[in-house]
Amino acid sequence: MMNFIIAYVIIINIIGLLSMFIDKYRAIKNKWRIPEKTLFLIAILGGSIGSNIGMRLFRHKTKHWYFVFGMPAILIIQLVIISLVLGKYYR
């Protein structure tokens, strides 16, 4: 079970990173974009680390306050939940 969780977290964060890259590329080329709801959904589903890294690395969505504050907020909330769950598990 733990191997599945680790694999999921790695894959969803790669998806988060790549989604920021692809959306930035499409923005530059004036092509169809990934909806902002989808970018947030990927972060909420566990890809917040990859999404945050992609946002900074590709300088994408950094002028939108809801991304600048929302993506890190999602990451912080997820880290708090994980620490609470692991804290109860390891007591």
C-alpha positions in Angstrom: 0.0 0.0 0.0 2.8 2.4 0.9 4.5 1.8 -2.5 1.2 2.7 -4.2 1.0 6.0 -2.2 4.6 6.9 -3.0 4.1 6.1 -6.7 0.9 8.2 -6.8 2.5 11.2 -5.1 5.5 11.1 -7.5 3.3 10.7 -10.6 0.8 13.4 -9.7 3.6 15.9 -8.9 5.2 15.2 -12.3 1.8 15.8 -13.8 1.6 19.1 -11.8 5.0 20.2 -13.1 4.3 19.2 -16.7 0.9 20.9 -16.7 2.5 24.2 -15.7 5.1 23.7 -18.5 2.6 22.8 -21.1 0.3 25.7 -20.2 3.1 28.2 -20.3 4.3 26.8 -23.7 0.7 27.1 -25.1 0.4 30.6 -23.7 3.5 31.7 -25.6 2.3 30.0 -28.8 -1.3 31.4 -28.4 -2.7 27.9 -28.5 -5.5 26.3 -26.5 -4.7 26.5 -22.7 -5.2 24.2 -19.8 -8.1 25.6 -17.7 -7.1 27.2 -14.4 -9.6 24.9 -12.6 -7.7 21.9 -14.0 -4.4 23.3 -12.7 -5.9 23.8 -9.2 -7.5 20.3 -9.3 -4.1 18.7 -10.1 -2.6 20.5 -7.0 -5.6 19.5 -4.8 -5.2 15.9 -5.9 -1.7 15.9 -4.5 0.4 17.6 -7.2 0.9 20.8 -5.2 4.7 20.4 -4.9 5.1 19.9 -8.7 2.6 22.7 -9.4 4.4 25.1 -7.1 7.8 24.2 -8.6 6.5 24.5 -12.1 4.9 27.9 -11.3 8.2 29.3 -10.1 10.5 27.5 -12.6 8.6 28.5 -15.7 7.4 31.8 -14.2 3.8 30.8 -15.0 0.7 32.3 -13.3 2.9 34.3 -11.0 0.9 37.5 -11.8 -2.4 36.0 -10.6 -2.9 36.5 -6.9 -5.1 33.4 -6.6 -2.2 31.3 -7.9 0.5 33.1 -5.9 -1.4 32.5 -2.7 -3.6 29.6 -3.6 -1.0 27.1 -4.7 1.2 27.5 -1.6 -2.0 27.4 0.6 -3.0 24.1 -0.9 0.5 22.7 -0.2 0.5 24.0 3.4 -3.0 22.5 4.0 -1.8 19.1 2.6 1.3 19.1 4.7 -0.7 19.9 7.9 -3.2 17.0 7.1 -0.3 14.6 6.4 1.4 15.6 9.7 -1.8 15.1 11.6 -2.5 11.7 10.0 1.1 10.5 10.5 1.1 11.9 14.1 -1.9 9.8 14.9 -0.5 6.8 13.1 2.9 6.8 14.9 1.6 7.4 18.4 
